[in-house]
Amino acid sequence: MRVSDAEFQSFRELCQRHGAKNMSDLVRSAMKTMDSLRETSFETEVTHRLTNLENSLELLARKMEKIAAGSPA
């Protein structure tokens, strides 16, 4: 797919604004940024889910202790 003249000019301006030598450098930089954001988002989601799991296990353990002690849960 080819870009229009206006798109090409817009990409050239982006290169200048971000200090990229050419469009390949701009694309490379954008891809690295997107990849790092994806990993960060994945890591955040995993951390969030693990925290929720730990909290649920702690709550379950407390309820089990109450049941074992003869108290209502």
CHARMM-style PDB file with segment names, atoms N, HN, CA, C and O in Angstrom:
ATOM      1  N   MET     1       0.845  -1.169   0.000  1.00  0.00      PROA
ATOM      2  CA  MET     1       0.000   0.000   0.000  1.00  0.00      PROA
ATOM      3  C   MET     1       0.895   1.239   0.000  1.00  0.00      PROA
ATOM      4  O   MET     1       1.847   1.332   0.775  1.00  0.00      PROA
ATOM      5  N   ARG     2       0.588   2.146  -0.842  1.00  0.00      PROA
ATOM      6  HN  ARG     2      -0.186   2.070  -1.472  1.00  0.00      PROA
ATOM      7  CA  ARG     2       1.351   3.382  -0.939  1.00  0.00      PROA
ATOM      8  C   ARG     2       0.690   4.469  -0.097  1.00  0.00      PROA
ATOM      9  O   ARG     2      -0.521   4.463   0.126  1.00  0.00      PROA
ATOM     10  N   VAL     3       1.513   5.392   0.358  1.00  0.00      PROA
ATOM     11  HN  VAL     3       2.496   5.397   0.176  1.00  0.00      PROA
ATOM     12  CA  VAL     3       0.979   6.518   1.126  1.00  0.00      PROA
ATOM     13  C   VAL     3       0.788   7.710   0.200  1.00  0.00      PROA
ATOM     14  O   VAL     3       1.474   7.847  -0.813  1.00  0.00      PROA
ATOM     15  N   SER     4      -0.137   8.548   0.560  1.00  0.00      PROA
ATOM     16  HN  SER     4      -0.694   8.437   1.383  1.00  0.00      PROA
ATOM     17  CA  SER     4      -0.378   9.757  -0.235  1.00  0.00      PROA
ATOM     18  C   SER     4       0.748  10.759   0.025  1.00  0.00      PROA
ATOM     19  O   SER     4       1.537  10.597   0.956  1.00  0.00      PROA
ATOM     20  N   ASP     5       0.806  11.785  -0.804  1.00  0.00      PROA
ATOM     21  HN  ASP     5       0.165  11.916  -1.560  1.00  0.00      PROA
ATOM     22  CA  ASP     5       1.817  12.827  -0.603  1.00  0.00      PROA
ATOM     23  C   ASP     5       1.654  13.496   0.759  1.00  0.00      PROA
ATOM     24  O   ASP     5       2.636  13.800   1.437  1.00  0.00      PROA
ATOM     25  N   ALA     6       0.404  13.721   1.147  1.00  0.00      PROA
ATOM     26  HN  ALA     6      -0.394  13.474   0.597  1.00  0.00      PROA
ATOM     27  CA  ALA     6       0.134  14.357   2.443  1.00  0.00      PROA
ATOM     28  C   ALA     6       0.598  13.455   3.591  1.00  0.00      PROA
ATOM     29  O   ALA     6       1.194  13.934   4.555  1.00  0.00      PROA
ATOM     30  N   GLU     7       0.325  12.153   3.487  1.00  0.00      PROA
ATOM     31  HN  GLU     7      -0.160  11.763   2.704  1.00  0.00      PROA
ATOM     32  CA  GLU     7       0.778  11.217   4.526  1.00  0.00      PROA
ATOM     33  C   GLU     7       2.303  11.173   4.584  1.00  0.00      PROA
ATOM     34  O   GLU     7       2.890  11.162   5.666  1.00  0.00      PROA
ATOM     35  N   PHE     8       2.929  11.149   3.433  1.00  0.00      PROA
ATOM     36  HN  PHE     8       2.452  11.158   2.555  1.00  0.00      PROA
ATOM     37  CA  PHE     8       4.388  11.112   3.370  1.00  0.00      PROA
ATOM     38  C   PHE     8       4.977  12.341   4.049  1.00  0.00      PROA
ATOM     39  O   PHE     8       5.931  12.231   4.818  1.00  0.00      PROA
ATOM     40  N   GLN     9       4.413  13.507   3.767  1.00  0.00      PROA
ATOM     41  HN  GLN     9       3.637  13.596   3.142  1.00  0.00      PROA
ATOM     42  CA  GLN     9       4.899  14.746   4.389  1.00  0.00      PROA
ATOM     43  C   GLN     9       4.681  14.698   5.904  1.00  0.00      PROA
ATOM     44  O   GLN     9       5.540  15.125   6.675  1.00  0.00      PROA
ATOM     45  N   SER    10       3.542  14.183   6.316  1.00  0.00      PROA
ATOM     46  HN  SER    10       2.844  13.837   5.690  1.00  0.00      PROA
ATOM     47  CA  SER    10       3.252  14.065   7.750  1.00  0.00      PROA
ATOM     48  C   SER    10       4.266  13.147   8.433  1.00  0.00      PROA
ATOM     49  O   SER    10       4.727  13.445   9.535  1.00  0.00      PROA
ATOM     50  N   PHE    11       4.617  12.031   7.786  1.00  0.00      PROA
ATOM     51  HN  PHE    11       4.244  11.789   6.891  1.00  0.00      PROA
ATOM     52  CA  PHE    11       5.606  11.110   8.348  1.00  0.00      PROA
ATOM     53  C   PHE    11       6.987  11.761   8.412  1.00  0.00      PROA
ATOM     54  O   PHE    11       7.730  11.560   9.373  1.00  0.00      PROA
ATOM     55  N   ARG    12       7.327  12.542   7.382  1.00  0.00      PROA
ATOM     56  HN  ARG    12       6.724  12.704   6.601  1.00  0.00      PROA
ATOM     57  CA  ARG    12       8.621  13.237   7.393  1.00  0.00      PROA
ATOM     58  C   ARG    12       8.687  14.217   8.551  1.00  0.00      PROA
ATOM     59  O   ARG    12       9.723  14.338   9.206  1.00  0.00      PROA
ATOM     60  N   GLU    13       7.585  14.921   8.808  1.00  0.00      PROA
ATOM     61  HN  GLU    13       6.744  14.822   8.276  1.00  0.00      PROA
ATOM     62  CA  GLU    13       7.532  15.858   9.932  1.00  0.00      PROA
ATOM     63  C   GLU    13       7.657  15.117  11.256  1.00  0.00      PROA
ATOM     64  O   GLU    13       8.312  15.602  12.179  1.00  0.00      PROA
ATOM     65  N   LEU    14       7.037  13.953  11.355  1.00  0.00      PROA
ATOM     66  HN  LEU    14       6.505  13.559  10.605  1.00  0.00      PROA
ATOM     67  CA  LEU    14       7.176  13.128  12.566  1.00  0.00      PROA
ATOM     68  C   LEU    14       8.638  12.739  12.784  1.00  0.00      PROA
ATOM     69  O   LEU    14       9.139  12.786  13.907  1.00  0.00      PROA
ATOM     70  N   CYS    15       9.307  12.360  11.717  1.00  0.00      PROA
ATOM     71  HN  CYS    15       8.900  12.322  10.805  1.00  0.00      PROA
ATOM     72  CA  CYS    15      10.726  12.009  11.807  1.00  0.00      PROA
ATOM     73  C   CYS    15      11.526  13.173  12.370  1.00  0.00      PROA
ATOM     74  O   CYS    15      12.352  12.991  13.265  1.00  0.00      PROA
ATOM     75  N   GLN    16      11.281  14.363  11.847  1.00  0.00      PROA
ATOM     76  HN  GLN    16      10.610  14.511  11.120  1.00  0.00      PROA
ATOM     77  CA  GLN    16      12.003  15.541  12.309  1.00  0.00      PROA
ATOM     78  C   GLN    16      11.707  15.840  13.769  1.00  0.00      PROA
ATOM     79  O   GLN    16      12.616  16.137  14.544  1.00  0.00      PROA
ATOM     80  N   ARG    17      10.441  15.764  14.145  1.00  0.00      PROA
ATOM     81  HN  ARG    17       9.702  15.523  13.515  1.00  0.00      PROA
ATOM     82  CA  ARG    17      10.044  16.050  15.531  1.00  0.00      PROA
ATOM     83  C   ARG    17      10.668  15.083  16.529  1.00  0.00      PROA
ATOM     84  O   ARG    17      11.022  15.470  17.643  1.00  0.00      PROA
ATOM     85  N   HSD    18      10.800  13.826  16.125  1.00  0.00      PROA
ATOM     86  HN  HSD    18      10.512  13.511  15.220  1.00  0.00      PROA
ATOM     87  CA  HSD    18      11.294  12.793  17.039  1.00  0.00      PROA
ATOM     88  C   HSD    18      12.768  12.462  16.821  1.00  0.00      PROA
ATOM     89  O   HSD    18      13.296  11.541  17.444  1.00  0.00      PROA
ATOM     90  N   GLY    19      13.429  13.204  15.945  1.00  0.00      PROA
ATOM     91  HN  GLY    19      13.000  13.952  15.439  1.00  0.00      PROA
ATOM     92  CA  GLY    19      14.855  13.017  15.737  1.00  0.00      PROA
ATOM     93  C   GLY    19      15.221  11.741  14.995  1.00  0.00      PROA
ATOM     94  O   GLY    19      16.358  11.278  15.091  1.00  0.00      PROA
ATOM     95  N   ALA    20      14.286  11.169  14.264  1.00  0.00      PROA
ATOM     96  HN  ALA    20      13.362  11.545  14.186  1.00  0.00      PROA
ATOM     97  CA  ALA    20      14.567   9.962  13.493  1.00  0.00      PROA
ATOM     98  C   ALA    20      15.272  10.365  12.194  1.00  0.00      PROA
ATOM     99  O   ALA    20      14.913  11.356  11.558  1.00  0.00      PROA
ATOM    100  N   LYS    21      16.283   9.574  11.814  1.00  0.00      PROA
ATOM    101  HN  LYS    21      16.574   8.769  12.330  1.00  0.00      PROA
ATOM    102  CA  LYS    21      17.022   9.868  10.582  1.00  0.00      PROA
ATOM    103  C   LYS    21      16.174   9.630   9.345  1.00  0.00      PROA
ATOM    104  O   LYS    21      16.311  10.325   8.338  1.00  0.00      PROA
ATOM    105  N   ASN    22      15.304   8.646   9.433  1.00  0.00      PROA
ATOM    106  HN  ASN    22      15.193   8.082  10.251  1.00  0.00      PROA
ATOM    107  CA  ASN    22      14.448   8.309   8.300  1.00  0.00      PROA
ATOM    108  C   ASN    22      13.206   7.589   8.817  1.00  0.00      PROA
ATOM    109  O   ASN    22      13.061   7.377  10.021  1.00  0.00      PROA
ATOM    110  N   MET    23      12.334   7.225   7.926  1.00  0.00      PROA
ATOM    111  HN  MET    23      12.452   7.398   6.948  1.00  0.00      PROA
ATOM    112  CA  MET    23      11.084   6.583   8.345  1.00  0.00      PROA
ATOM    113  C   MET    23      11.306   5.203   8.939  1.00  0.00      PROA
ATOM    114  O   MET    23      10.560   4.775   9.820  1.00  0.00      PROA
ATOM    115  N   SER    24      12.326   4.508   8.463  1.00  0.00      PROA
ATOM    116  HN  SER    24      12.932   4.855   7.747  1.00  0.00      PROA
ATOM    117  CA  SER    24      12.627   3.193   9.039  1.00  0.00      PROA
ATOM    118  C   SER    24      12.970   3.324  10.521  1.00  0.00      PROA
ATOM    119  O   SER    24      12.530   2.515  11.338  1.00  0.00      PROA
ATOM    120  N   ASP    25      13.757   4.344  10.867  1.00  0.00      PROA
ATOM    121  HN  ASP    25      14.115   5.001  10.204  1.00  0.00      PROA
ATOM    122  CA  ASP    25      14.084   4.574  12.278  1.00  0.00      PROA
ATOM    123  C   ASP    25      12.836   4.932  13.074  1.00  0.00      PROA
ATOM    124  O   ASP    25      12.663   4.484  14.208  1.00  0.00      PROA
ATOM    125  N   LEU    26      11.969   5.740  12.474  1.00  0.00      PROA
ATOM    126  HN  LEU    26      12.109   6.104  11.553  1.00  0.00      PROA
ATOM    127  CA  LEU    26      10.733   6.122  13.150  1.00  0.00      PROA
ATOM    128  C   LEU    26       9.863   4.896  13.407  1.00  0.00      PROA
ATOM    129  O   LEU    26       9.334   4.732  14.507  1.00  0.00      PROA
ATOM    130  N   VAL    27       9.712   4.044  12.412  1.00  0.00      PROA
ATOM    131  HN  VAL    27      10.141   4.177  11.518  1.00  0.00      PROA
ATOM    132  CA  VAL    27       8.899   2.832  12.553  1.00  0.00      PROA
ATOM    133  C   VAL    27       9.525   1.900  13.585  1.00  0.00      PROA
ATOM    134  O   VAL    27       8.822   1.343  14.428  1.00  0.00      PROA
ATOM    135  N   ARG    28      10.828   1.731  13.522  1.00  0.00      PROA
ATOM    136  HN  ARG    28      11.399   2.183  12.837  1.00  0.00      PROA
ATOM    137  CA  ARG    28      11.529   0.867  14.482  1.00  0.00      PROA
ATOM    138  C   ARG    28      11.283   1.356  15.914  1.00  0.00      PROA
ATOM    139  O   ARG    28      10.973   0.565  16.805  1.00  0.00      PROA
ATOM    140  N   SER    29      11.422   2.648  16.119  1.00  0.00      PROA
ATOM    141  HN  SER    29      11.673   3.291  15.396  1.00  0.00      PROA
ATOM    142  CA  SER    29      11.205   3.230  17.438  1.00  0.00      PROA
ATOM    143  C   SER    29       9.760   3.040  17.898  1.00  0.00      PROA
ATOM    144  O   SER    29       9.507   2.703  19.054  1.00  0.00      PROA
ATOM    145  N   ALA    30       8.822   3.257  16.984  1.00  0.00      PROA
ATOM    146  HN  ALA    30       9.028   3.531  16.044  1.00  0.00      PROA
ATOM    147  CA  ALA    30       7.405   3.087  17.325  1.00  0.00      PROA
ATOM    148  C   ALA    30       7.095   1.639  17.690  1.00  0.00      PROA
ATOM    149  O   ALA    30       6.343   1.382  18.630  1.00  0.00      PROA
ATOM    150  N   MET    31       7.669   0.699  16.952  1.00  0.00      PROA
ATOM    151  HN  MET    31       8.279   0.908  16.188  1.00  0.00      PROA
ATOM    152  CA  MET    31       7.430  -0.717  17.235  1.00  0.00      PROA
ATOM    153  C   MET    31       8.008  -1.111  18.599  1.00  0.00      PROA
ATOM    154  O   MET    31       7.380  -1.860  19.347  1.00  0.00      PROA
ATOM    155  N   LYS    32       9.193  -0.610  18.917  1.00  0.00      PROA
ATOM    156  HN  LYS    32       9.703  -0.002  18.309  1.00  0.00      PROA
ATOM    157  CA  LYS    32       9.789  -0.905  20.227  1.00  0.00      PROA
ATOM    158  C   LYS    32       8.913  -0.346  21.341  1.00  0.00      PROA
ATOM    159  O   LYS    32       8.696  -1.005  22.359  1.00  0.00      PROA
ATOM    160  N   THR    33       8.415   0.863  21.146  1.00  0.00      PROA
ATOM    161  HN  THR    33       8.591   1.397  20.320  1.00  0.00      PROA
ATOM    162  CA  THR    33       7.545   1.470  22.154  1.00  0.00      PROA
ATOM    163  C   THR    33       6.272   0.657  22.324  1.00  0.00      PROA
ATOM    164  O   THR    33       5.854   0.381  23.449  1.00  0.00      PROA
ATOM    165  N   MET    34       5.654   0.273  21.213  1.00  0.00      PROA
ATOM    166  HN  MET    34       5.994   0.498  20.299  1.00  0.00      PROA
ATOM    167  CA  MET    34       4.432  -0.524  21.290  1.00  0.00      PROA
ATOM    168  C   MET    34       4.686  -1.853  21.986  1.00  0.00      PROA
ATOM    169  O   MET    34       3.864  -2.299  22.787  1.00  0.00      PROA
ATOM    170  N   ASP    35       5.810  -2.490  21.691  1.00  0.00      PROA
ATOM    171  HN  ASP    35       6.478  -2.128  21.040  1.00  0.00      PROA
ATOM    172  CA  ASP    35       6.130  -3.771  22.302  1.00  0.00      PROA
ATOM    173  C   ASP    35       6.347  -3.624  23.802  1.00  0.00      PROA
ATOM    174  O   ASP    35       5.881  -4.456  24.580  1.00  0.00      PROA
ATOM    175  N   SER    36       7.048  -2.575  24.212  1.00  0.00      PROA
ATOM    176  HN  SER    36       7.426  -1.899  23.580  1.00  0.00      PROA
ATOM    177  CA  SER    36       7.298  -2.389  25.645  1.00  0.00      PROA
ATOM    178  C   SER    36       6.003  -2.076  26.378  1.00  0.00      PROA
ATOM    179  O   SER    36       5.828  -2.508  27.517  1.00  0.00      PROA
ATOM    180  N   LEU    37       5.090  -1.334  25.752  1.00  0.00      PROA
ATOM    181  HN  LEU    37       5.232  -0.983  24.827  1.00  0.00      PROA
ATOM    182  CA  LEU    37       3.801  -1.053  26.374  1.00  0.00      PROA
ATOM    183  C   LEU    37       2.985  -2.320  26.516  1.00  0.00      PROA
ATOM    184  O   LEU    37       2.315  -2.528  27.528  1.00  0.00      PROA
ATOM    185  N   ARG    38       3.042  -3.164  25.503  1.00  0.00      PROA
ATOM    186  HN  ARG    38       3.586  -2.995  24.681  1.00  0.00      PROA
ATOM    187  CA  ARG    38       2.300  -4.431  25.560  1.00  0.00      PROA
ATOM    188  C   ARG    38       2.816  -5.297  26.698  1.00  0.00      PROA
ATOM    189  O   ARG    38       2.026  -5.870  27.448  1.00  0.00      PROA
ATOM    190  N   GLU    39       4.150  -5.399  26.834  1.00  0.00      PROA
ATOM    191  HN  GLU    39       4.791  -4.934  26.224  1.00  0.00      PROA
ATOM    192  CA  GLU    39       4.726  -6.198  27.909  1.00  0.00      PROA
ATOM    193  C   GLU    39       4.365  -5.615  29.263  1.00  0.00      PROA
ATOM    194  O   GLU    39       4.011  -6.345  30.188  1.00  0.00      PROA
ATOM    195  N   THR    40       4.456  -4.307  29.375  1.00  0.00      PROA
ATOM    196  HN  THR    40       4.744  -3.713  28.623  1.00  0.00      PROA
ATOM    197  CA  THR    40       4.123  -3.656  30.636  1.00  0.00      PROA
ATOM    198  C   THR    40       2.672  -3.911  30.998  1.00  0.00      PROA
ATOM    199  O   THR    40       2.359  -4.198  32.154  1.00  0.00      PROA
ATOM    200  N   SER    41       1.793  -3.809  30.027  1.00  0.00      PROA
ATOM    201  HN  SER    41       2.047  -3.576  29.089  1.00  0.00      PROA
ATOM    202  CA  SER    41       0.385  -4.056  30.260  1.00  0.00      PROA
ATOM    203  C   SER    41       0.158  -5.504  30.689  1.00  0.00      PROA
ATOM    204  O   SER    41      -0.622  -5.764  31.605  1.00  0.00      PROA
ATOM    205  N   PHE    42       0.830  -6.442  30.037  1.00  0.00      PROA
ATOM    206  HN  PHE    42       1.464  -6.231  29.293  1.00  0.00      PROA
ATOM    207  CA  PHE    42       0.713  -7.850  30.383  1.00  0.00      PROA
ATOM    208  C   PHE    42       1.208  -8.088  31.808  1.00  0.00      PROA
ATOM    209  O   PHE    42       0.549  -8.769  32.593  1.00  0.00      PROA
ATOM    210  N   GLU    43       2.361  -7.528  32.136  1.00  0.00      PROA
ATOM    211  HN  GLU    43       2.896  -6.974  31.498  1.00  0.00      PROA
ATOM    212  CA  GLU    43       2.919  -7.702  33.477  1.00  0.00      PROA
ATOM    213  C   GLU    43       1.994  -7.105  34.528  1.00  0.00      PROA
ATOM    214  O   GLU    43       1.810  -7.685  35.598  1.00  0.00      PROA
ATOM    215  N   THR    44       1.412  -5.947  34.228  1.00  0.00      PROA
ATOM    216  HN  THR    44       1.561  -5.476  33.359  1.00  0.00      PROA
ATOM    217  CA  THR    44       0.479  -5.316  35.166  1.00  0.00      PROA
ATOM    218  C   THR    44      -0.739  -6.195  35.379  1.00  0.00      PROA
ATOM    219  O   THR    44      -1.201  -6.356  36.509  1.00  0.00      PROA
ATOM    220  N   GLU    45      -1.263  -6.764  34.302  1.00  0.00      PROA
ATOM    221  HN  GLU    45      -0.888  -6.633  33.385  1.00  0.00      PROA
ATOM    222  CA  GLU    45      -2.442  -7.637  34.402  1.00  0.00      PROA
ATOM    223  C   GLU    45      -2.128  -8.885  35.226  1.00  0.00      PROA
ATOM    224  O   GLU    45      -2.926  -9.286  36.073  1.00  0.00      PROA
ATOM    225  N   VAL    46      -0.979  -9.495  34.985  1.00  0.00      PROA
ATOM    226  HN  VAL    46      -0.330  -9.169  34.297  1.00  0.00      PROA
ATOM    227  CA  VAL    46      -0.590 -10.692  35.742  1.00  0.00      PROA
ATOM    228  C   VAL    46      -0.423 -10.345  37.221  1.00  0.00      PROA
ATOM    229  O   VAL    46      -0.896 -11.080  38.088  1.00  0.00      PROA
ATOM    230  N   THR    47       0.240  -9.244  37.505  1.00  0.00      PROA
ATOM    231  HN  THR    47       0.624  -8.648  36.801  1.00  0.00      PROA
ATOM    232  CA  THR    47       0.423  -8.821  38.899  1.00  0.00      PROA
ATOM    233  C   THR    47      -0.920  -8.585  39.571  1.00  0.00      PROA
ATOM    234  O   THR    47      -1.132  -8.999  40.711  1.00  0.00      PROA
ATOM    235  N   HSD    48      -1.823  -7.925  38.868  1.00  0.00      PROA
ATOM    236  HN  HSD    48      -1.651  -7.589  37.941  1.00  0.00      PROA
ATOM    237  CA  HSD    48      -3.155  -7.650  39.412  1.00  0.00      PROA
ATOM    238  C   HSD    48      -3.895  -8.954  39.719  1.00  0.00      PROA
ATOM    239  O   HSD    48      -4.493  -9.095  40.786  1.00  0.00      PROA
ATOM    240  N   ARG    49      -3.852  -9.891  38.797  1.00  0.00      PROA
ATOM    241  HN  ARG    49      -3.366  -9.777  37.930  1.00  0.00      PROA
ATOM    242  CA  ARG    49      -4.551 -11.160  39.001  1.00  0.00      PROA
ATOM    243  C   ARG    49      -3.930 -11.973  40.137  1.00  0.00      PROA
ATOM    244  O   ARG    49      -4.647 -12.607  40.911  1.00  0.00      PROA
ATOM    245  N   LEU    50      -2.601 -11.956  40.240  1.00  0.00      PROA
ATOM    246  HN  LEU    50      -2.018 -11.441  39.611  1.00  0.00      PROA
ATOM    247  CA  LEU    50      -1.948 -12.677  41.328  1.00  0.00      PROA
ATOM    248  C   LEU    50      -2.299 -12.065  42.684  1.00  0.00      PROA
ATOM    249  O   LEU    50      -2.509 -12.787  43.659  1.00  0.00      PROA
ATOM    250  N   THR    51      -2.361 -10.755  42.742  1.00  0.00      PROA
ATOM    251  HN  THR    51      -2.190 -10.169  41.950  1.00  0.00      PROA
ATOM    252  CA  THR    51      -2.749 -10.082  43.981  1.00  0.00      PROA
ATOM    253  C   THR    51      -4.163 -10.468  44.375  1.00  0.00      PROA
ATOM    254  O   THR    51      -4.427 -10.759  45.542  1.00  0.00      PROA
ATOM    255  N   ASN    52      -5.079 -10.473  43.406  1.00  0.00      PROA
ATOM    256  HN  ASN    52      -4.865 -10.237  42.458  1.00  0.00      PROA
ATOM    257  CA  ASN    52      -6.457 -10.894  43.693  1.00  0.00      PROA
ATOM    258  C   ASN    52      -6.508 -12.335  44.177  1.00  0.00      PROA
ATOM    259  O   ASN    52      -7.255 -12.655  45.101  1.00  0.00      PROA
ATOM    260  N   LEU    53      -5.717 -13.205  43.558  1.00  0.00      PROA
ATOM    261  HN  LEU    53      -5.110 -12.945  42.807  1.00  0.00      PROA
ATOM    262  CA  LEU    53      -5.677 -14.609  43.963  1.00  0.00      PROA
ATOM    263  C   LEU    53      -5.151 -14.746  45.390  1.00  0.00      PROA
ATOM    264  O   LEU    53      -5.711 -15.495  46.190  1.00  0.00      PROA
ATOM    265  N   GLU    54      -4.082 -14.029  45.707  1.00  0.00      PROA
ATOM    266  HN  GLU    54      -3.627 -13.421  45.057  1.00  0.00      PROA
ATOM    267  CA  GLU    54      -3.532 -14.070  47.067  1.00  0.00      PROA
ATOM    268  C   GLU    54      -4.560 -13.598  48.087  1.00  0.00      PROA
ATOM    269  O   GLU    54      -4.714 -14.206  49.147  1.00  0.00      PROA
ATOM    270  N   ASN    55      -5.261 -12.516  47.769  1.00  0.00      PROA
ATOM    271  HN  ASN    55      -5.136 -12.022  46.908  1.00  0.00      PROA
ATOM    272  CA  ASN    55      -6.292 -12.006  48.687  1.00  0.00      PROA
ATOM    273  C   ASN    55      -7.415 -13.019  48.878  1.00  0.00      PROA
ATOM    274  O   ASN    55      -7.903 -13.205  49.992  1.00  0.00      PROA
ATOM    275  N   SER    56      -7.821 -13.665  47.805  1.00  0.00      PROA
ATOM    276  HN  SER    56      -7.424 -13.514  46.900  1.00  0.00      PROA
ATOM    277  CA  SER    56      -8.878 -14.677  47.906  1.00  0.00      PROA
ATOM    278  C   SER    56      -8.423 -15.866  48.744  1.00  0.00      PROA
ATOM    279  O   SER    56      -9.198 -16.396  49.540  1.00  0.00      PROA
ATOM    280  N   LEU    57      -7.174 -16.287  48.570  1.00  0.00      PROA
ATOM    281  HN  LEU    57      -6.545 -15.856  47.923  1.00  0.00      PROA
ATOM    282  CA  LEU    57      -6.650 -17.406  49.351  1.00  0.00      PROA
ATOM    283  C   LEU    57      -6.555 -17.056  50.836  1.00  0.00      PROA
ATOM    284  O   LEU    57      -6.846 -17.891  51.693  1.00  0.00      PROA
ATOM    285  N   GLU    58      -6.154 -15.834  51.136  1.00  0.00      PROA
ATOM    286  HN  GLU    58      -5.918 -15.156  50.440  1.00  0.00      PROA
ATOM    287  CA  GLU    58      -6.095 -15.408  52.542  1.00  0.00      PROA
ATOM    288  C   GLU    58      -7.487 -15.405  53.170  1.00  0.00      PROA
ATOM    289  O   GLU    58      -7.659 -15.852  54.303  1.00  0.00      PROA
ATOM    290  N   LEU    59      -8.479 -14.900  52.436  1.00  0.00      PROA
ATOM    291  HN  LEU    59      -8.339 -14.536  51.515  1.00  0.00      PROA
ATOM    292  CA  LEU    59      -9.853 -14.893  52.928  1.00  0.00      PROA
ATOM    293  C   LEU    59     -10.355 -16.318  53.140  1.00  0.00      PROA
ATOM    294  O   LEU    59     -10.995 -16.601  54.153  1.00  0.00      PROA
ATOM    295  N   LEU    60     -10.079 -17.200  52.216  1.00  0.00      PROA
ATOM    296  HN  LEU    60      -9.558 -16.970  51.394  1.00  0.00      PROA
ATOM    297  CA  LEU    60     -10.472 -18.603  52.335  1.00  0.00      PROA
ATOM    298  C   LEU    60      -9.804 -19.257  53.545  1.00  0.00      PROA
ATOM    299  O   LEU    60     -10.448 -20.008  54.278  1.00  0.00      PROA
ATOM    300  N   ALA    61      -8.525 -18.977  53.753  1.00  0.00      PROA
ATOM    301  HN  ALA    61      -8.002 -18.368  53.157  1.00  0.00      PROA
ATOM    302  CA  ALA    61      -7.807 -19.554  54.893  1.00  0.00      PROA
ATOM    303  C   ALA    61      -8.418 -19.087  56.213  1.00  0.00      PROA
ATOM    304  O   ALA    61      -8.548 -19.880  57.145  1.00  0.00      PROA
ATOM    305  N   ARG    62      -8.797 -17.804  56.305  1.00  0.00      PROA
ATOM    306  HN  ARG    62      -8.691 -17.160  55.548  1.00  0.00      PROA
ATOM    307  CA  ARG    62      -9.423 -17.299  57.532  1.00  0.00      PROA
ATOM    308  C   ARG    62     -10.770 -17.972  57.784  1.00  0.00      PROA
ATOM    309  O   ARG    62     -11.098 -18.315  58.920  1.00  0.00      PROA
ATOM    310  N   LYS    63     -11.542 -18.155  56.722  1.00  0.00      PROA
ATOM    311  HN  LYS    63     -11.276 -17.876  55.800  1.00  0.00      PROA
ATOM    312  CA  LYS    63     -12.838 -18.814  56.868  1.00  0.00      PROA
ATOM    313  C   LYS    63     -12.666 -20.272  57.286  1.00  0.00      PROA
ATOM    314  O   LYS    63     -13.431 -20.782  58.104  1.00  0.00      PROA
ATOM    315  N   MET    64     -11.658 -20.941  56.720  1.00  0.00      PROA
ATOM    316  HN  MET    64     -11.037 -20.526  56.055  1.00  0.00      PROA
ATOM    317  CA  MET    64     -11.393 -22.331  57.096  1.00  0.00      PROA
ATOM    318  C   MET    64     -10.982 -22.420  58.563  1.00  0.00      PROA
ATOM    319  O   MET    64     -11.375 -23.356  59.259  1.00  0.00      PROA
ATOM    320  N   GLU    65     -10.195 -21.458  59.038  1.00  0.00      PROA
ATOM    321  HN  GLU    65      -9.876 -20.697  58.473  1.00  0.00      PROA
ATOM    322  CA  GLU    65      -9.783 -21.458  60.435  1.00  0.00      PROA
ATOM    323  C   GLU    65     -11.002 -21.301  61.352  1.00  0.00      PROA
ATOM    324  O   GLU    65     -11.090 -21.961  62.388  1.00  0.00      PROA
ATOM    325  N   LYS    66     -11.943 -20.425  60.970  1.00  0.00      PROA
ATOM    326  HN  LYS    66     -11.872 -19.888  60.129  1.00  0.00      PROA
ATOM    327  CA  LYS    66     -13.146 -20.237  61.771  1.00  0.00      PROA
ATOM    328  C   LYS    66     -13.987 -21.510  61.801  1.00  0.00      PROA
ATOM    329  O   LYS    66     -14.521 -21.886  62.844  1.00  0.00      PROA
ATOM    330  N   ILE    67     -14.098 -22.165  60.654  1.00  0.00      PROA
ATOM    331  HN  ILE    67     -13.664 -21.859  59.807  1.00  0.00      PROA
ATOM    332  CA  ILE    67     -14.865 -23.405  60.598  1.00  0.00      PROA
ATOM    333  C   ILE    67     -14.193 -24.457  61.471  1.00  0.00      PROA
ATOM    334  O   ILE    67     -14.872 -25.173  62.207  1.00  0.00      PROA
ATOM    335  N   ALA    68     -12.878 -24.558  61.402  1.00  0.00      PROA
ATOM    336  HN  ALA    68     -12.326 -23.976  60.804  1.00  0.00      PROA
ATOM    337  CA  ALA    68     -12.154 -25.544  62.198  1.00  0.00      PROA
ATOM    338  C   ALA    68     -12.289 -25.263  63.693  1.00  0.00      PROA
ATOM    339  O   ALA    68     -12.277 -26.184  64.511  1.00  0.00      PROA
ATOM    340  N   ALA    69     -12.420 -23.965  64.045  1.00  0.00      PROA
ATOM    341  HN  ALA    69     -12.430 -23.217  63.381  1.00  0.00      PROA
ATOM    342  CA  ALA    69     -12.556 -23.598  65.456  1.00  0.00      PROA
ATOM    343  C   ALA    69     -14.001 -23.706  65.940  1.00  0.00      PROA
ATOM    344  O   ALA    69     -14.275 -23.490  67.120  1.00  0.00      PROA
ATOM    345  N   GLY    70     -14.915 -24.035  65.049  1.00  0.00      PROA
ATOM    346  HN  GLY    70     -14.692 -24.210  64.090  1.00  0.00      PROA
ATOM    347  CA  GLY    70     -16.324 -24.201  65.425  1.00  0.00      PROA
ATOM    348  C   GLY    70     -17.142 -22.947  65.323  1.00  0.00      PROA
ATOM    349  O   GLY    70     -18.300 -22.939  65.740  1.00  0.00      PROA
ATOM    350  N   SER    71     -16.585 -21.883  64.783  1.00  0.00      PROA
ATOM    351  HN  SER    71     -15.644 -21.890  64.444  1.00  0.00      PROA
ATOM    352  CA  SER    71     -17.329 -20.626  64.613  1.00  0.00      PROA
ATOM    353  C   SER    71     -17.980 -20.621  63.245  1.00  0.00      PROA
ATOM    354  O   SER    71     -17.479 -21.244  62.309  1.00  0.00      PROA
ATOM    355  N   PRO    72     -19.109 -19.910  63.128  1.00  0.00      PROA
ATOM    356  CA  PRO    72     -19.723 -19.798  61.799  1.00  0.00      PROA
ATOM    357  C   PRO    72     -18.822 -18.964  60.873  1.00  0.00      PROA
ATOM    358  O   PRO    72     -18.167 -18.024  61.324  1.00  0.00      PROA
ATOM    359  N   ALA    73     -18.794 -19.307  59.599  1.00  0.00      PROA
ATOM    360  HN  ALA    73     -19.326 -20.070  59.233  1.00  0.00      PROA
ATOM    361  CA  ALA    73     -17.954 -18.593  58.628  1.00  0.00      PROA
ATOM    362  C   ALA    73     -18.566 -17.252  58.378  1.00  0.00      PROA
ATOM    363  OT1 ALA    73     -18.035 -16.468  57.592  1.00  0.00      PROA
TER     364      ALA     73
END
